[in-house]
Amino acid sequence: MTTELVVSPSGHRERASLAEAPAWRAYAADLRDFLGLVAVLSGVGQLEVTELLVAHPLPDRYGELRNGVQVDLAAATDLAERMAAGVGPYCRLTAPGKLRIESGWDGAIHLLVNPAVADALTGLGGGNLSVERRTSAPEPEEESFVGDVADEEFWNGCGPPSAGWCSCGSAGRTGLWLPLVQGDAGERGPSGPDRTASPTPVGQSLPARPR
């Protein structure tokens, strides 16, 4: 069995307004401390970025972020805080067999940990944090399709956007066309109030390429 910890704001205003709420910074600080403790108890110093979803160009500080990249604990904590705040970029952070971090709704962060780690965290929370414990059968290990991190040559192959579309890859590579999300709907992500638009993960059916 594996244990899921759902960490979320204890206040209604923080769950509804996220980073715009007056007390969000206090929640974010407690969330960072909690994530750091979970990582230490799990024996994790780095996590792998998987299932990266972006709807807009990444900020300069995340320019090297790709599926398959290993990030240190400080960077992983920053990403988790941004996902909780609804600003992204969004991804799953994993240390196989030890820890998995992903975003949820309304400012929540979901952690999959070993039961012994969850036991050590019993009673923590309160104040700005709500910690819910769930126990479930472990998910089957998914085969990784990331053999190596894409280099700049690959990403520079993305052609210019056309009529709301962006060509991801070039001839001889992927040849996929992905729709661009307009406005800030895609920026808010799973934790944001506007959930009507989201990026399309690779492997999901795509609309026809514009002619």
C-alpha positions as CSV (number, residue, x, y, z in Angstrom):
1,M,0.0,0.0,0.0
2,T,1.0,3.6,-0.6
3,T,-0.1,6.7,1.2
4,E,-1.4,9.9,-0.4
5,L,-1.2,13.2,1.5
6,V,-3.3,16.0,0.2
7,V,-1.9,19.3,1.5
8,S,-4.2,22.3,1.0
9,P,-5.0,25.8,2.5
10,S,-7.0,25.6,5.6
11,G,-8.8,28.9,4.8
12,H,-11.7,29.2,2.3
13,R,-10.4,32.5,0.9
14,E,-7.0,30.9,0.1
15,R,-8.7,28.0,-1.7
16,A,-10.9,30.3,-3.7
17,S,-8.5,33.1,-4.6
18,L,-5.1,31.3,-4.4
19,A,-2.2,33.7,-4.5
20,E,-4.5,36.8,-4.6
21,A,-5.7,36.0,-1.0
22,P,-4.1,38.0,1.8
23,A,-3.0,35.0,3.7
24,W,-1.6,33.0,0.8
25,R,2.0,33.9,1.6
26,A,1.7,32.3,5.0
27,Y,0.2,29.2,3.5
28,A,3.0,29.1,0.8
29,A,5.7,29.4,3.5
30,D,4.2,26.5,5.6
31,L,3.8,24.5,2.4
32,R,7.5,24.9,1.6
33,D,8.5,23.9,5.1
34,F,6.2,20.8,4.9
35,L,7.6,19.7,1.5
36,G,11.1,20.1,2.8
37,L,10.3,17.8,5.8
38,V,8.6,15.3,3.5
39,A,11.7,15.2,1.2
40,V,14.1,14.7,4.2
41,L,12.0,11.9,5.7
42,S,11.8,10.3,2.2
43,G,15.5,10.5,1.7
44,V,15.1,12.6,-1.5
45,G,17.5,15.3,-2.7
46,Q,16.4,15.4,-6.4
47,L,13.2,14.8,-8.3
48,E,12.6,14.1,-12.0
49,V,10.3,16.3,-14.0
50,T,7.6,14.3,-15.9
51,E,4.3,15.2,-17.6
52,L,5.3,18.8,-18.1
53,L,2.5,20.9,-19.3
54,V,2.9,24.5,-20.6
55,A,0.6,26.8,-22.5
56,H,3.0,29.7,-22.9
57,P,6.7,30.1,-23.2
58,L,8.5,29.3,-19.9
59,P,9.9,32.1,-17.8
60,D,13.7,32.6,-18.2
61,R,14.3,30.9,-14.8
62,Y,12.7,27.7,-16.1
63,G,14.2,27.9,-19.6
64,E,16.0,24.6,-19.1
65,L,13.0,22.7,-17.7
66,R,12.2,19.6,-19.8
67,N,10.7,16.2,-19.2
68,G,13.5,14.0,-17.8
69,V,15.4,16.8,-16.1
70,Q,16.5,16.2,-12.5
71,V,15.8,19.2,-10.2
72,D,17.1,19.8,-6.7
73,L,14.9,20.1,-3.7
74,A,14.8,23.9,-3.8
75,A,13.7,24.0,-7.4
76,A,11.1,21.3,-6.8
77,T,9.7,23.2,-3.9
78,D,9.5,26.4,-6.1
79,L,7.6,24.4,-8.8
80,A,5.2,22.9,-6.3
81,E,4.5,26.4,-4.8
82,R,3.8,27.8,-8.2
83,M,1.5,24.9,-9.2
84,A,-0.4,25.4,-6.0
85,A,-0.7,29.1,-6.7
86,G,-2.2,28.4,-10.1
87,V,0.6,30.0,-12.2
88,G,2.6,26.9,-13.3
89,P,4.5,25.5,-15.1
90,Y,2.8,22.3,-14.3
91,C,4.4,18.9,-14.0
92,R,4.8,15.7,-11.9
93,L,7.9,15.5,-9.8
94,T,9.0,12.0,-9.0
95,A,11.6,10.1,-7.0
96,P,10.6,6.5,-7.9
97,G,9.6,4.4,-4.9
98,K,10.1,7.3,-2.5
99,L,8.1,10.4,-3.4
100,R,5.7,11.9,-6.0
101,I,4.5,15.5,-6.1
102,E,1.7,16.8,-8.3
103,S,-0.8,19.6,-8.2
104,G,-4.5,19.4,-7.4
105,W,-7.4,21.8,-7.2
106,D,-7.9,24.9,-5.1
107,G,-4.3,25.3,-4.0
108,A,-3.8,21.7,-3.1
109,I,-0.6,19.6,-3.6
110,H,-0.8,15.8,-3.6
111,L,2.1,13.8,-2.2
112,L,2.5,10.0,-2.6
113,V,4.8,8.8,0.1
114,N,5.7,5.5,1.9
115,P,3.5,4.7,4.8
116,A,6.4,5.1,7.3
117,V,6.9,8.6,6.1
118,A,3.2,9.4,6.5
119,D,3.2,8.0,10.0
120,A,6.1,10.3,10.9
121,L,4.0,13.2,9.7
122,T,0.9,12.3,11.7
123,G,-0.4,15.3,13.6
124,L,1.4,17.9,11.5
125,G,-0.7,20.6,9.8
126,G,-3.1,22.9,11.4
127,G,-2.8,26.7,11.2
128,N,-2.5,27.5,7.5
129,L,-2.2,23.9,6.4
130,S,-4.8,21.2,6.0
131,V,-3.3,17.7,5.6
132,E,-5.6,14.8,4.6
133,R,-4.3,11.3,4.6
134,R,-5.6,8.7,2.0
135,T,-4.5,5.1,1.6
136,S,-4.8,3.2,-1.6
137,A,-3.2,0.5,-3.7
138,P,0.0,1.7,-5.5
139,E,-0.3,2.7,-9.1
140,P,1.5,0.4,-11.5
141,E,4.9,1.7,-12.5
142,E,4.7,3.5,-15.9
143,E,7.3,2.8,-18.5
144,S,9.3,6.0,-19.0
145,F,9.4,7.3,-22.6
146,V,12.0,9.8,-21.8
147,G,15.3,8.5,-23.0
148,D,17.2,11.8,-22.9
149,V,16.4,15.4,-22.4
150,A,15.6,17.3,-25.7
151,D,18.4,19.7,-26.6
152,E,18.1,23.2,-27.9
153,E,18.2,22.0,-31.6
154,F,14.9,20.2,-31.0
155,W,13.2,23.1,-29.3
156,N,14.5,25.6,-31.9
157,G,12.7,23.4,-34.4
158,C,9.3,24.8,-33.2
159,G,8.0,27.0,-36.0
160,P,6.3,30.3,-35.5
161,P,2.6,30.2,-34.3
162,S,0.0,30.4,-37.0
163,A,-3.7,31.2,-36.5
164,G,-3.6,30.1,-32.9
165,W,-1.4,27.0,-33.5
166,C,2.2,26.1,-32.9
167,S,4.2,23.5,-34.8
168,C,5.9,21.4,-32.2
169,G,8.9,19.8,-33.9
170,S,9.8,20.0,-37.5
171,A,9.8,17.8,-40.6
172,G,11.6,14.6,-39.7
173,R,10.9,15.0,-36.0
174,T,7.5,14.9,-34.4
175,G,5.5,17.0,-36.9
176,L,2.8,17.6,-34.3
177,W,0.6,20.7,-34.2
178,L,-0.6,21.9,-30.8
179,P,-3.3,24.5,-30.2
180,L,-2.2,27.6,-28.4
181,V,-4.2,28.7,-25.3
182,Q,-5.1,32.4,-25.6
183,G,-5.4,34.8,-22.7
184,D,-4.6,33.7,-19.2
185,A,-6.9,30.7,-19.1
186,G,-4.0,28.3,-19.5
187,E,-1.8,30.2,-17.0
188,R,-4.1,29.5,-14.0
189,G,-3.8,25.7,-14.5
190,P,-5.5,23.1,-12.2
191,S,-5.5,25.4,-9.2
192,G,-6.9,28.4,-11.0
193,P,-10.5,29.6,-11.1
194,D,-10.9,29.2,-14.9
195,R,-10.8,25.5,-15.7
196,T,-12.3,25.7,-19.2
197,A,-8.9,25.6,-21.0
198,S,-5.8,23.5,-20.6
199,P,-2.8,22.4,-22.6
200,T,-3.1,19.2,-24.6
201,P,-0.7,16.5,-23.3
202,V,1.3,14.5,-25.9
203,G,-0.6,11.3,-26.8
204,Q,-4.1,12.9,-26.5
205,S,-6.2,13.3,-29.6
206,L,-5.6,16.6,-31.3
207,P,-7.8,18.7,-33.6
208,A,-6.9,18.7,-37.3
209,R,-4.0,20.8,-38.3
210,P,-5.0,24.1,-39.8
211,R,-4.7,24.5,-43.5
